[in-house]
Amino acid sequence: MGNVPGKLENENAVRSNRSMSTSAALPHRTNGMNGARKARTSSMVGTILNSRRCSESSDLNPYKRKSTKDKERLKERHVKQLIVKHGESVDGGFLAPYGSSSIEKVDYDAGVVKSLILERRLAPFYTPLQDYDESWSHQELVKIVDGLPLHAPFSEDVEAFEGVPLGDLSQSDFDDLIDKSLSRREQRRMRSMIFNARLYRKRLLWQERENEKFLESKLEAKKPGARSNPCLPSDDLKFELYYKGVECPICFLYYPQPINMSRCCLQPICSECFVQIKRAEPHFPHDQDEDHKEEEEKDPNLLTSEPTNCPYCATSDYGITYDPVLTRKVGLQGIKPFSYVSGNLEPVESSEPARRRSLAATDRLVVTSDSLRPDWQVKLNKERMRLARRSANATAIHLSNQLVTPGHQASSNLQTHTVPSSNYHPEFAAAHAHDNGSLWPSNATAAEIENQMVEQAIKLSLAESKAAKKSSR
């Protein structure tokens, strides 16, 4: 569980979910409190769904360049969405991953994933079992599940953050930690390192606080005469979830059934592994002879990012389906986990028959890995634009050097001399040409000189293109 703080910052927080009165003499009050709980649950679900809409509409122009501090705020907001909270459960699982993976591995859209779990289209993030034995009795299995932690422990000492100053984590500004004597590039690198170290520590503390609340609630529930915590699962729910655990072939951990199934080959995969499957970073096709070229010489339009492949059968456009147990709808948008009793709900037939064949990636039941990161196209376009800008800048500097160089027109072999790019200006070119008595008339205007330079640039580009084609033959 990692190092848990000795005292909660707000001890009353763990008692926020008080159980309702069980007095039979006041049924109207009980109904009122039930209504209040349903209202709170609906409010929580609405908040989660609204946060997704807000994140989608917060930046209407995804190509707008963000400041460093804006990027830091977005990253911190995403990390907060990765914190597992025992009060936010769905069918015995949670809305955030159990593992302590790095942020880079779980950089999915948290709003999209939480909505899919609430809609029962993606299996929730369950706390896994390290092992499973069918010979375990009911009591043994319940005891094992009862001892499961809320979240996997973090590594306290990360080598990458060793010696990095953290400052006051309660303050968002940490400019005073940056060494101003360094160059701008080094300052940016130092700021990034400090921010990542602070964010890692914050994530650890935020999760430990939730772990502490979870432990406090379990200890209180075990006291004689204590009321049941509505957010804690009943023994029946614990047993039904894990008594037929299924192993994920990727992480080799055991999860409750049903589990996500690959759309193509019907192989199981846990949500923890599924959300980490994503497209590769934008790159040039492997069959293109671009490796020997400098970055600015490559064609930006050739950049690509292929859809993910199935980790089992390598089918493109990987996706999964999930068929939840409709008689076990507990947590958000369902009954309280502590009140679940085996067989207390009337069985409801599934609207979809058991799947025995593969489905297309576009099928309404399929959740593709691309849908968890809907901004993949924006990232690809941004990388193409970045490369195009570098290529354009390099071309402009190259042509300006050739056009402004004295005696260029008289040179038959298009010799190139180095001239600072800051000197590329029509007035400078005119004066430079007049001194050497060759390029343009002394009475030529700046506009005329610029037009002639453009024409010469086009001719030069065509000449170089023809020369390149001849040499390739």
C-alpha positions in Angstrom: 0.0 0.0 0.0 3.0 2.3 0.1 3.7 4.8 2.9 0.3 5.9 4.2 0.1 9.3 6.1 -0.3 8.8 9.8 -3.2 11.2 9.9 -5.8 12.3 7.4 -5.8 16.0 6.4 -9.6 15.9 7.0 -10.7 13.2 9.3 -14.4 14.0 8.7 -13.9 13.1 5.0 -14.0 9.4 5.7 -17.3 9.7 7.5 -19.0 11.6 4.7 -21.0 8.5 3.6 -23.1 7.9 6.7 -25.5 5.0 6.7 -29.2 5.8 6.8 -31.4 5.2 9.7 -32.8 1.7 9.9 -35.7 2.6 12.2 -38.9 0.8 11.0 -41.0 3.4 12.7 -39.9 6.1 10.3 -40.4 4.7 6.8 -41.0 8.1 5.3 -37.7 9.3 6.5 -35.9 6.2 5.1 -37.5 6.8 1.7 -36.4 10.4 1.8 -32.8 9.4 2.6 -32.9 6.8 -0.2 -34.0 9.5 -2.5 -31.2 11.8 -1.3 -28.7 9.0 -1.9 -30.0 8.4 -5.4 -29.8 12.2 -6.1 -26.2 12.2 -4.9 -25.3 9.2 -7.1 -26.9 10.9 -10.1 -25.0 14.0 -9.3 -21.7 12.1 -9.2 -22.5 10.4 -12.5 -23.5 13.8 -14.0 -20.3 15.3 -12.8 -18.2 12.6 -14.5 -20.1 12.9 -17.7 -20.0 16.7 -17.7 -16.2 16.7 -17.1 -15.9 14.8 -20.4 -18.0 17.4 -22.2 -16.0 20.2 -20.6 -12.7 18.7 -21.7 -14.0 18.3 -25.2 -15.3 21.9 -25.4 -12.5 23.6 -23.4 -10.3 24.0 -26.4 -12.3 24.5 -29.6 -9.1 24.9 -31.6 -6.9 21.8 -30.8 -4.1 23.2 -33.0 -3.8 26.3 -30.9 -0.4 26.5 -29.3 -0.6 26.0 -25.5 1.8 27.7 -23.0 4.0 25.6 -20.8 1.8 26.3 -17.7 -1.4 25.3 -19.6 0.2 22.0 -20.6 1.2 21.4 -16.9 -2.3 22.2 -15.7 -3.8 19.7 -18.2 -1.3 17.0 -17.2 -2.1 17.5 -13.5 -5.8 17.4 -14.2 -5.3 14.1 -16.1 -3.3 12.6 -13.2 -6.2 13.5 -10.8 -8.5 11.4 -13.0 -6.2 8.4 -12.5 -6.8 8.3 -8.7 -8.8 5.3 -7.6 -11.7 6.3 -5.2 -13.6 3.6 -3.4 -16.7 5.7 -3.5 -16.7 5.6 -7.4 -17.4 2.0 -8.1 -19.2 0.2 -10.9 -20.2 -3.4 -10.7 -17.5 -4.0 -8.0 -14.7 -2.3 -10.0 -13.5 1.3 -10.3 -13.2 4.1 -12.8 -9.4 4.4 -12.6 -6.7 1.8 -13.1 -5.3 -0.3 -10.2 -1.7 -0.3 -11.4 0.9 2.3 -10.7 1.9 2.6 -14.4 3.7 5.7 -15.6 1.6 8.6 -16.9 2.9 8.0 -20.5 1.4 4.5 -20.5 -2.1 5.6 -19.3 -2.3 8.9 -21.4 -5.8 7.9 -22.6 -8.8 10.4 -22.4 -10.0 9.8 -18.9 -13.4 11.3 -19.6 -14.0 8.9 -22.5 -12.9 5.8 -20.5 -15.1 6.7 -17.5 -18.1 7.3 -19.7 -17.6 3.9 -21.4 -17.4 2.2 -18.0 -20.6 3.9 -16.8 -22.3 2.9 -20.0 -21.2 -0.7 -19.3 -19.4 -0.8 -22.7 -16.0 -1.3 -21.1 -15.2 -3.5 -18.0 -14.4 -1.5 -14.9 -10.9 -1.5 -13.5 -11.0 -4.4 -11.0 -8.5 -5.1 -8.3 -6.8 -8.3 -9.6 -5.8 -11.5 -7.8 -2.2 -12.6 -8.1 -3.4 -16.2 -8.2 -6.6 -18.2 -8.2 -7.5 -21.7 -6.9 -10.8 -23.3 -7.7 -10.6 -25.3 -4.5 -10.9 -22.1 -2.3 -14.0 -22.2 -0.2 -16.5 -19.4 0.0 -15.0 -18.1 3.3 -11.4 -18.3 2.1 -12.2 -16.4 -1.1 -14.1 -13.7 0.7 -11.2 -13.3 3.2 -8.7 -13.0 0.3 -10.8 -10.4 -1.6 -11.4 -8.5 1.7 -7.6 -8.1 2.0 -7.1 -6.6 -1.4 -5.7 -3.0 -1.6 -7.4 -0.2 -3.4 -4.4 0.5 -5.5 -1.0 -1.0 -6.3 1.9 0.5 -4.3 4.1 3.1 -5.9 7.9 3.1 -5.8 8.9 5.8 -3.3 12.3 6.4 -4.7 12.4 6.9 -8.4 16.0 7.2 -9.8 15.0 9.7 -12.4 13.8 12.2 -9.7 16.7 11.7 -7.3 18.0 15.0 -6.0 15.3 17.0 -7.8 13.9 19.9 -5.6 10.2 19.7 -5.0 9.4 22.8 -3.0 6.0 23.3 -1.5 3.6 20.9 -3.2 0.6 23.0 -2.1 1.8 25.9 -4.2 1.3 25.7 -8.0 4.2 28.1 -8.7 7.7 26.7 -8.5 9.7 29.2 -10.5 11.9 29.9 -7.6 13.3 26.4 -7.8 14.7 27.0 -11.3 18.3 28.1 -11.6 18.2 31.4 -13.5 21.9 31.3 -14.3 21.3 28.5 -16.8 20.5 29.0 -20.5 16.9 29.1 -21.6 17.1 25.6 -23.0 18.6 24.3 -19.7 15.9 26.2 -17.7 13.2 24.5 -19.7 14.7 21.1 -19.2 15.0 21.8 -15.5 11.4 23.0 -15.2 10.2 19.9 -16.9 12.2 17.6 -14.6 10.9 19.5 -11.5 7.3 19.4 -12.7 7.4 15.7 -13.4 9.0 15.0 -10.0 6.4 17.1 -8.2 3.5 15.6 -10.1 4.7 12.0 -9.3 4.8 12.9 -5.6 1.4 14.5 -5.8 -0.1 11.5 -7.4 1.4 9.3 -4.7 0.0 11.5 -1.9 -3.4 11.8 -3.6 -3.7 8.0 -3.9 -2.4 7.4 -0.4 -5.1 9.7 0.9 -7.8 7.6 -0.8 -6.1 4.4 0.4 -6.3 5.7 3.9 -10.0 6.5 3.6 -10.6 3.0 2.2 -8.8 1.4 5.1 -10.6 3.6 7.7 -14.0 2.6 6.3 -13.1 -1.1 6.4 -11.9 -0.9 10.0 -15.0 1.0 11.0 -17.3 -1.5 9.3 -15.7 -4.4 11.3 -16.4 -2.8 14.7 -19.1 -4.5 16.7 -22.5 -2.9 16.1 -21.1 -0.6 13.4 -23.4 0.3 10.4 -22.3 -1.0 7.0 -20.6 1.4 4.7 -22.7 1.6 1.6 -19.6 1.9 -0.6 -18.1 -1.4 0.6 -19.1 -4.6 -1.2 -21.1 -7.3 0.6 -19.6 -10.7 1.0 -22.0 -12.1 -1.6 -20.7 -9.5 -4.1 -17.1 -10.3 -3.3 -17.7 -14.0 -3.8 -19.7 -13.7 -7.0 -17.1 -11.4 -8.6 -14.1 -13.6 -8.0 -15.2 -17.2 -7.6 -14.7 -17.8 -11.4 -11.7 -15.6 -12.0 -10.3 -15.4 -15.5 -6.6 -14.8 -16.3 -5.6 -12.0 -18.6 -3.1 -13.4 -21.1 -1.1 -10.2 -21.1 -0.5 -9.3 -17.4 -1.2 -12.9 -16.1 -3.4 -11.6 -13.3 -6.9 -12.9 -12.5 -10.0 -10.7 -12.9 -13.8 -11.1 -12.3 -15.9 -12.3 -15.2 -17.2 -11.1 -17.6 -14.0 -9.6 -19.0 -13.4 -7.6 -22.2 -13.2 -9.8 -25.3 -11.2 -9.0 -28.4 -13.5 -8.2 -31.3 -11.5 -10.3 -33.8 -10.3 -13.5 -32.0 -12.5 -13.4 -28.9 -9.4 -13.5 -26.6 -9.8 -12.0 -23.1 -8.1 -8.8 -22.0 -8.4 -6.7 -18.9 -9.2 -3.0 -19.0 -5.8 -2.3 -17.4 -4.0 -3.7 -20.4 -6.4 -2.5 -23.0 -6.1 1.2 -22.2 -2.3 0.9 -22.6 -2.6 -0.3 -26.2 -2.2 2.7 -28.5 -0.9 3.8 -31.9 2.8 4.3 -32.4 4.1 7.9 -32.5 4.0 9.5 -36.0 6.8 8.1 -38.1 7.9 7.6 -41.7 6.9 4.4 -43.4 9.6 1.7 -43.1 9.6 1.0 -46.8 10.4 4.6 -47.7 14.1 5.5 -48.3 13.9 8.4 -45.9 16.3 7.3 -43.1 19.4 8.8 -44.7 17.8 12.2 -45.1 17.8 15.0 -42.6 14.5 15.7 -40.9 13.9 19.0 -42.8 14.5 17.2 -46.1 11.7 14.6 -45.6 8.2 15.0 -47.0 5.9 15.7 -44.0 2.9 14.2 -45.9 4.6 10.8 -45.6 4.3 10.8 -41.9 1.9 8.1 -40.7 0.5 6.4 -37.6 -0.9 3.0 -38.2 -3.9 1.7 -36.2 -3.1 -0.7 -33.4 -3.0 -4.4 -34.1 -4.5 -7.2 -32.0 -1.9 -8.5 -29.5 -3.1 -12.0 -30.2 -3.9 -12.3 -33.9 -2.4 -9.1 -35.3 -5.7 -7.9 -36.8 -5.7 -4.2 -37.5 -8.0 -1.7 -35.8 -7.9 -3.5 -32.5 -11.1 -3.3 -30.4 -13.0 -5.1 -27.7 -16.6 -5.9 -26.6 -18.0 -6.2 -23.1 -21.2 -8.0 -22.1 -21.9 -7.0 -18.5 -24.0 -9.1 -16.1 -27.3 -7.2 -16.0 -28.4 -8.8 -12.7 -25.3 -7.4 -11.0 -25.7 -3.7 -11.5 -24.2 -2.2 -8.4 -22.4 1.1 -7.6 -22.9 4.1 -9.7 -26.3 3.9 -11.6 -27.1 0.8 -9.6 -27.8 -0.4 -6.0 -25.3 0.2 -3.2 -22.5 -2.5 -3.1 -23.1 -3.3 0.6 -26.8 -4.2 -0.1 -26.1 -6.7 -2.9 -27.4 -10.2 -2.1 -27.1 -13.2 -4.4 -30.2 -13.7 -6.4 -31.9 -10.6 -5.1 -32.6 -9.3 -8.6 -34.8 -10.8 -11.2 -32.7 -12.2 -14.0 -32.9 -10.0 -17.1 -32.1 -11.5 -20.5 -29.2 -9.8 -22.3 -30.2 -7.7 -25.3 -27.3 -9.2 -27.2 -26.8 -12.9 -27.7 -23.5 -14.5 -26.7 -21.0 -13.6 -29.4 -19.4 -16.4 -31.3 -17.8 -14.6 -34.2 -15.6 -11.6 -34.9 -17.1 -8.1 -35.3 -16.0 -5.2 -37.5 -14.2 -2.3 -35.9 -17.1 -0.1 -36.9 -19.7 -2.2 -35.1 -21.7 -0.3 -32.5 -20.7 -2.9 -29.8 -17.0 -2.5 -30.4 -14.8 -0.1 -28.4 -11.6 0.5 -30.4 -8.3 1.6 -28.9 -8.4 4.7 -31.1 -11.7 5.8 -29.4 -9.8 6.0 -26.0 -7.4 8.6 -27.6 -9.6 10.5 -30.1 -6.9 13.2 -30.5 -4.5 10.8 -32.4 -5.3 12.6 -35.7 -4.6 16.0 -34.2 -1.2 14.8 -32.9 -0.4 13.4 -36.4 -1.3 16.7 -38.1 0.6 18.7 -35.5 3.8 16.6 -36.2 3.3 17.1 -40.0 2.9 20.8 -39.5 6.0 21.0 -37.3 8.1 19.1 -39.9 6.6 21.3 -42.7 7.7 24.4 -40.9 11.2 23.1 -40.4 11.4 22.2 -44.0 10.1 25.6 -45.2 12.5 27.4 -42.9 15.4 25.3 -44.2 14.4 25.9 -47.8 14.0 29.6 -47.3 17.4 30.0 -45.7 19.0 27.8 -48.5 17.5 29.8 -51.3 18.1 33.2 -49.7 21.8 32.2 -49.3 22.0 31.4 -53.0 20.1 34.4 -54.3 21.7 37.0 -52.2 25.3 35.7 -52.7 27.2 38.1 -55.0 27.8 37.0 -58.6 25.3 34.2 -58.3 23.7 34.8 -61.8 27.1 34.8 -63.4 28.0 31.5 -61.8 27.2 28.5 -64.1 27.5 25.9 -61.5 25.1 27.6 -58.9 27.7 27.9 -56.2 26.4 28.4 -52.7 28.0 30.7 -50.1 26.9 31.1 -46.6 25.1 34.4 -45.7 23.3 35.0 -42.4 19.6 34.4 -42.8 18.9 37.7 -41.1 20.3 39.4 -44.2 17.6 38.1 -46.4 15.8 41.4 -47.2 15.0 43.0 -50.6 16.7 46.3 -49.7 19.8 44.5 -48.5 19.9 42.4 -51.7 19.5 45.5 -53.9 22.4 47.3 -52.1 24.6 44.2 -52.2 23.9 43.7 -55.9 24.6 47.4 -56.8 28.0 47.2 -55.0 29.0 44.3 -57.2 27.4 45.5 -60.4 25.5 42.4 -61.5 22.1 41.3 -60.2 19.5 44.1 -60.5 19.4 47.6 -61.9 20.1 50.4 -59.5 16.6 51.9 -60.0 14.7 48.6 -59.3 12.1 48.8 -56.5 12.0 46.4 -53.6 8.8 44.8 -54.9 10.5 44.1 -58.3 13.6 42.7 -56.7 11.4 40.4 -54.5 9.5 39.2 -57.5 12.7 38.4 -59.4 14.0 36.6 -56.3 10.9 34.4 -56.3 11.3 33.6 -60.0 14.9 32.8 -59.5 14.0 30.6 -56.5 11.6 28.6 -58.7 14.1 28.2 -61.5 16.7 27.1 -59.0 14.4 24.6 -57.4 13.5 23.1 -60.9 17.1 22.9 -61.9 18.1 21.1 -58.7 15.1 18.8 -59.1 16.2 17.9 -62.6 19.8 17.4 -61.5 18.6 15.1 -58.7 16.6 13.0 -61.2 19.5 12.7 -63.6 21.9 11.6 -60.8 19.3 9.0 -59.6 19.3 7.4 -63.0 
